[in-house]
Amino acid sequence: MLGIVGGSGLTQLANLGVSHREITRTAYGEPSGPFTFGRIGCQDVVFIARHGYGHTIPPHLVNYRANLSALHSIGVTRIISVASVGGIRPDMAPGTLVVPHQIIDYTWGREMTFQSGTDGPVKHIDFTEPYAENVRQLLLNAAQQTGEPMMNGAVYAATQGPRLETAAEINRLAQDGADIVGMTGMPEAGLARELELPYAAVCVVANWAAGRGDSAHAIQFDHLETVLHTSMDRVRRLIAHLCEA
Ligand code: HPA
């Protein structure tokens, strides 16, 4: 079964033949909302909206552990995360779809591990390659087959939010080697790895990051919503193709 975690602009999958919805509780508390079970083509899919269905949960308060632990217990075998990001690199303009290959984590104060320190020896997971290459390839192949322009590879900077960054912070992230910036990529990817769940992300560049492109003085929010809307339709089509292939 394929798990899809939808971000801003993707609170449901229109092409999902819904069979039922289920509220799942976990040892880590409640996930962001009910899970929607269904089918796309002959692929079983379960969907959850990361920020809740009414988009009420800010990035720093998402219960990432509950979401991931529930997906694991439901029997999901791979996860696609859909996330909106700001574009830092000059070729990552609003409207770009990109499958990142690396992460730099700037978040703090989040519950970022399943390791409680009470159940046996500490396990240090390998996180050299934070995304599962086979799931990345699923996304890239689907893009290629549908003629959807999709960039392969980006360094994702995970910031704390919920405020957007300052122009100086974005300059620092660029110097660190970051190409795109978002607020939810971590600890989600790390928790998936702890559970040994193959995980990859498709990121939609919704805006220029602070101080870049036409965001030299301020982020254009009205433009952001429009870009997100049309880009998420492209992501929906991509996921449909990936499931039907
Ligand atoms: N910064 C951080 N997160 C984001 C942005 C941004 O500019 N755009 C969408 N998510």
Residues whose N, C-alpha, C, O or C-beta is under 5 A from the ligand:
A	BS01	HPA	S84 V85 G86 L164 V181 G182 M183 A206 W208 A209 A210
